[in-house]
Amino acid sequence: MEVTDAAGVTATRQFGLAPVPIIGDLNRDGQVDCADKSILMSQYQQTGPGHSADLNHDDIVNITDLSIMLTHWTGSSTSC
């Protein structure tokens, strides 16, 4: 990016932007929808670290994670 001040002095700097993932978008398709709910349900009641559906990082996939997902829901309310 290049900027110029009022005196005509310019400066250039490179930078990158990374999109912030949507909470609950487990398959990273840009939506929190039935596909993500399906992933969560396949991991439901599983314990231990590393489950993608453990949205609050308490080492268990449960109703709290489902609640977090539904808070960020972008899918149709009647699709699944």
JOFEN-V824874 format. One record per residue. RES is the residue in one small letter. OMEGA is omega in degrees with one decimal (999 if undefined). NEAR is the number of other ideal C-beta (glycine too) atoms within 10 Angstrom. Layout:
BEGIN
RES_OMEGA_NEAR / RES_OMEGA_NEAR
END
This chain:
BEGIN
m_177.9_7 / e_177.2_7 / v_178.8_9 / t_179.1_9 / d_-176.1_8 / a_179.7_5 / a_179.1_5 / g_178.6_6 / v_-179.1_8 / t_174.9_8 / a_-179.3_9 / t_178.0_7 / r_176.0_7 / q_174.0_5 / f_179.7_5 / g_176.5_4 / l_176.4_5 / a_179.4_5 / p_176.4_7 / v_-179.4_6 / p_177.5_10 / i_179.4_15 / i_179.6_13 / g_178.8_23 / d_-171.8_17 / l_179.6_22 / n_174.0_13 / r_177.3_11 / d_177.4_11 / g_179.2_11 / q_170.0_17 / v_-170.2_22 / d_-175.9_19 / c_179.1_13 / a_178.6_15 / d_177.1_25 / k_178.1_20 / s_176.6_14 / i_179.4_18 / l_-177.9_21 / m_178.1_13 / s_179.0_12 / q_-173.7_18 / y_179.9_15 / q_174.2_9 / q_-178.1_14 / t_179.2_12 / g_-178.1_9 / p_169.6_7 / g_177.7_7 / h_-177.4_20 / s_-179.0_13 / a_176.7_22 / d_-170.6_21 / l_178.6_20 / n_173.7_13 / h_176.5_9 / d_176.3_11 / d_170.2_12 / i_176.6_16 / v_-174.9_24 / n_-176.0_17 / i_177.9_9 / t_178.8_13 / d_176.2_21 / l_178.1_17 / s_177.3_11 / i_179.9_17 / m_-177.3_21 / l_176.0_11 / t_-177.2_11 / h_-174.7_14 / w_176.2_15 / t_-178.9_12 / g_177.9_14 / s_-179.0_10 / s_-177.7_6 / t_-172.2_5 / s_-178.9_9 / c_999_12
END
